[in-house]
């Protein structure tokens, strides 16, 4: 194998012959959740709400100082906080182009995103930052790393034994 395929964590193959017979195989490989993390974070948040540990109208900035005051759990879950999406912000894109291998922690991401306009508050506006802040909120609420909380509240109960949130992900400052 060449290029990026050497680092691939798993492989799945499907082959269909001319008669339409399909054969498939795949490795039993642990899978990191990266781009689908939002639904798992939301599930963990809603379990904390259901358990009475937090409320949808709690101000996230009380547990995550990087969050702008008035950013509620509900607003972040619904993408209605007015927070811009750092992934489309010019300063972020320019910095990534200049140094693509430099890691981005929550503090740098928040600094770039919070330079943007929040006038869209109350209107749906997709924001990766909102879910980074929710992940930090879960972590700071449970006093456990996010990967442990997601495993305990979401992955294990759902029988997702090969799914994990990478421990190397940026953690939230307190």
C-alpha positions in Angstrom: 0.0 0.0 0.0 1.1 3.5 -0.6 0.3 7.0 0.6 -2.3 7.5 3.3 -3.6 4.0 3.1 -0.8 2.7 5.3 -2.2 4.5 8.3 -5.8 3.3 7.7 -7.2 1.7 10.8 -9.2 -0.9 9.0 -10.3 -2.2 5.6 -13.7 -3.3 4.2 -14.0 -4.9 0.8 -17.0 -5.8 -1.3 -16.8 -7.6 -4.7 -19.7 -8.2 -7.0 -19.3 -10.7 -9.9 -21.0 -10.4 -13.3 -23.9 -12.6 -12.1 -24.6 -10.2 -9.3 -23.2 -12.3 -6.4 -21.8 -10.1 -3.7 -19.0 -11.1 -1.3 -17.8 -8.8 1.4 -15.3 -8.9 4.2 -13.9 -6.5 6.8 -11.5 -6.3 9.6 -12.8 -6.1 13.2 -11.2 -2.7 13.9 -11.8 -0.1 16.5 -13.2 3.1 15.0 -12.6 6.6 16.1 -15.8 8.8 15.9 -14.3 12.2 14.7 -16.9 13.7 12.3 -19.9 12.0 13.9 -19.0 13.0 17.4 -21.7 15.6 17.6 -24.5 13.1 17.9 -22.6 11.2 20.7 -21.9 14.5 22.6 -25.6 15.4 22.2 -26.7 12.0 23.5 -24.4 12.4 26.5 -25.6 15.9 27.2 -29.3 14.8 27.1 -28.5 11.9 29.4 -27.0 14.4 31.9 -30.2 16.5 31.5 -32.4 13.5 32.0 -30.4 12.6 35.2 -31.0 16.2 36.5 -27.3 17.1 36.5 -27.7 19.9 34.0 -30.6 21.8 32.4 -31.1 22.8 28.8 -31.1 26.5 29.8 -27.9 26.3 31.8 -25.3 28.8 30.8 -22.3 26.8 29.4 -19.9 29.6 30.3 -20.4 28.8 34.0 -18.5 25.5 33.4 -16.5 26.4 30.3 -15.0 29.9 30.6 -14.2 30.0 26.9 -17.9 29.9 26.0 -19.4 33.3 25.6 -21.8 34.2 28.5 -25.4 33.4 27.7 -24.5 30.4 25.5 -27.0 27.8 26.8 -26.9 24.1 26.4 -30.0 24.3 24.3 -28.6 26.9 22.0 -25.4 24.9 21.4 -27.3 21.7 20.8 -29.6 23.4 18.3 -26.8 25.4 16.6 -28.7 28.6 17.5 -26.0 30.2 19.7 -24.9 32.6 17.0 -21.4 31.2 17.2 -19.7 31.2 13.8 -18.2 28.0 12.5 -14.4 28.2 13.0 -13.9 25.8 10.1 -15.0 28.4 7.6 -13.4 31.4 9.3 -10.6 33.0 7.1 -8.1 33.2 10.0 -8.4 29.5 10.7 -8.2 28.5 7.0 -5.1 30.7 6.5 -3.4 29.3 9.6 -4.1 25.7 8.6 -2.8 26.4 5.1 0.3 27.9 6.5 1.0 25.1 9.0 -1.3 22.1 8.3 0.3 19.8 10.9 0.0 22.3 13.8 -2.6 21.0 16.3 -5.6 23.2 17.2 -6.8 23.1 20.8 -10.1 24.5 22.0 -8.5 27.8 23.1 -7.2 28.5 19.6 -10.4 27.4 17.9 -12.5 29.6 20.2 -10.2 32.6 19.7 -10.6 32.4 15.9 -14.3 31.7 15.9 -15.2 34.3 18.5 -13.7 37.0 16.3 -16.7 36.4 14.1 -20.2 38.0 14.1 -22.7 36.5 16.6 -25.7 38.5 15.3 -27.3 35.3 14.1 -28.1 34.3 17.7 -31.4 32.4 17.8 -31.2 31.4 14.1 -29.8 28.1 13.0 -26.2 28.5 12.1 -24.0 25.4 12.0 -21.1 25.7 14.4 -18.5 23.1 15.1 -17.3 25.3 17.9 -20.6 24.9 19.7 -20.1 21.2 19.9 -16.5 21.5 21.0 -17.8 23.7 23.9 -20.5 21.1 24.7 -17.8 18.4 24.8 -15.9 20.6 27.3 -19.1 21.2 29.2 -19.7 17.4 29.5 -16.1 16.9 30.6 -16.2 19.6 33.2 -19.7 18.5 34.4 -18.6 14.8 34.9 -15.1 15.6 36.1 -13.9 12.9 33.6 -12.3 13.0 30.2 -14.8 13.2 27.4 -13.7 9.8 26.0 -14.5 8.1 29.3 -17.9 9.8 29.6 -18.9 9.0 26.0 -17.8 5.3 26.5 -19.8 5.1 29.8 -23.0 6.9 28.7 -23.2 6.2 25.0 -20.9 3.5 23.5 -21.1 0.8 26.1 -24.9 0.9 26.6 -25.3 0.8 22.8 -23.0 -2.2 22.5 -20.5 -0.1 20.4 -17.4 -2.0 21.8 -15.2 -1.0 18.8 -16.1 2.7 18.9 -14.0 5.3 20.8 -13.4 9.0 21.1 -9.6 9.5 20.8 -8.0 10.5 24.1 -5.6 12.7 22.2 -8.4 15.1 21.3 -8.1 18.6 22.8 -9.3 18.9 26.4 -11.2 21.8 27.9 -9.5 24.3 30.1 -11.3 24.9 33.4 
